[in-house]
Amino acid sequence: MNHRGFSVIELLAVIAIVSVLAGITVANFTQLRMKFALSRSASLFAQTVRKAQNMASSAVRYTDQSGNLQTVAGYGIYVDLNTLSNKQYILYADSNDNQQYDLPDYIVETVDMAAEDPGIIIRDMSNGVNNVSINFGTSLVVTITPLGLGQNSLTVNFALENDQTVAKSILVNKAGLVQEQ
């Protein structure tokens, strides 16, 4: 006898195999999504550093809240793990030419990683401090404050909040190189 079609056992076997594969995919989806968010947050930080660098080298004037153009000495990124939290950083315009962020400076943008990619944090920085200014002057001088004696670069480490061993790093050096690691 020649039958066309599938037996019930064959059909159940195929359904079981497809179910197992779907279960594996769904189980790994959350972890893959978080790794993608980590990469995206680290890349956004690198892009924001490059944006500050480009604005400084172009000598872009800052438009304040009143619409007035302000001449600034440069642009930079400020990270403060204590005051801002480990989920935010600031793109600022250096208004007083001290080559670091302080209160007279203009805040161009505050990047809040919790809004875009919840679960991603700035874990730490290579210089061992909790706050740092990466400043690009209009004269193309790069200043990283504070930076230890003999150091010429800073690494900012991003990680998953629930598994800080999964991390991405951004290196910025005094020559202006911004590198994702």
N, C-alpha and C positions, 0 to 999 in steps of 0.2 A: 504494500500500500504506500503510495507517494502522497504525503501531506504537505501542503504549503502553509507557512506561518511558523510561529514560535510556540513552544510549549510553555506552560505556566511556570515551570522551574527556570527555564531560560530567561523569561521575562522578569522573574523575581531576582535572579542573579544580576541582571543588568541594572535593575532599580537599586539594589544594594550597593553595587559598585559606584553608581552615580551619586548616591546619598553619601557615601564615605568621602568621595572627592569633594562634594559640595561642603561637607562639614569641615574638612581640612582647610578649604579656601576661606570659609567664613571665620574660622578660628584664627587664621593668620592675617586676616584683613585689618583688624584693629592695630596689630603691631606694625604692619606695613604702612598704614595710614600715619601712625605716630612717627615712624622713621622718615617718611616723606615730609611731614610737618617740621621735623628737626632740620632737615636739609633746607627747606624753604626759609625757616627763620634765620639760619646761619647765612644763607645767600642774601637775604634781605639786609642783614647787618652789613655784609660786605658791600652791597650796592649803596647803602646809606653812607658808608665811609667814602666810597668813590664819589658819591654825589657831593659831599662836603668838599672833597678834594677838587672836583670840577668847578664848584661855585667859587672857591677861593682862587683858583688859577685864572678864572674868568673875571675876577674882581667884581662879581655881581653885587650890586647894592641891595640892602635889605629894605623891604617895604614894611614899615611898622603898622600897628593896628589903626592908626589914624590915616594911613595911606601915604605917609611921608617917606621919601627915600632916605635911608641912612647909610653913610659910608662906614664900612666895617673893616677890621684888620685881617679877617679871615673867617673860616667856618670850621666847625669841628663836631665831634661826637663826645658825649659825656655819658659814662656808665657809673652808676652808684648803687651798689648792691644793698646798701642800708637804707638810704633815703628814698630812692625811686622804686625799690624792690628788685628782685632778680628777673623781672618780666618786662622791664621798660628801659629805654635809653633815649637820649635827647640829641637832636641835630640842632646846633646853636650857631649864632652869628656872634663873633668876638667883637664886642663894641669898644673895649678899652685896651686892646692890644697887649693883654697880659698872657696870651697864648694858652689859656685854660678857661674852663667854664666857671663863672661866678655870677652873682645876682645882677649886675648891670647888663649882662649879655642878653641878647634876644633869643627866645626859643622859636626856632623855625618850625620844628615838628617834634612831637613826642611819639615815639613808636612803642605801642603797647602790644607785646606778643600775646598776652592773654586774650585779647580781642580777636586776633587773627588765628593763632595756633595755640589753643589752650593745652596745657601739659608740657610746654617747652619753657626752660629757664636758662638764664646765664648762670652756669655752675660756679665759675671762678675765672680769675685772670692770672696769667703767668707771673706777674710781678708780685703776687701775694697780697695786694691791697684790695680794698673793697670799692674804691672809686678811682676813675681815670678819665683824663681829657686827652683826646687825640685831636690835635689842632693843626689845621693847614692854613698857613699865612698867605696873604696875597703875594708875598715875596717868594713863595714856593718853599718856605721853611716848614718842616714838619716837626712838631713838638708833641711828645707823649709825656704827660705829667701824672703821677710821678713815675719815674723810670730809674731803676737802680744804677749805680755807678758801673760803667762798662757795658750796660745793656743798650741795645739799639733796636729792640723790637718788643712787641707785646702780643700775647696770644689770648684771645677771648674764647672761652670754652662754653659751648651750649650743650645742654643735655635734656633727656626726657626727665620730667619731674618725678615719675614713679620708678625709673630705673636709670640712675645717673651714670651707669657704666656705658650706656649708649650715648655717644657724644660726637659733636662736630666742632672743629676749631677754625677760627679766623686769625691769621697772623697779619699784623700791621707793623712795618718797620719805619725807621726815621728817614728812609729814602723815599717813602710814599708807596711802597709796594703793599698791596692788599692781596692776600692769598688764602684761599679756602683749603683746609687740610682735612 
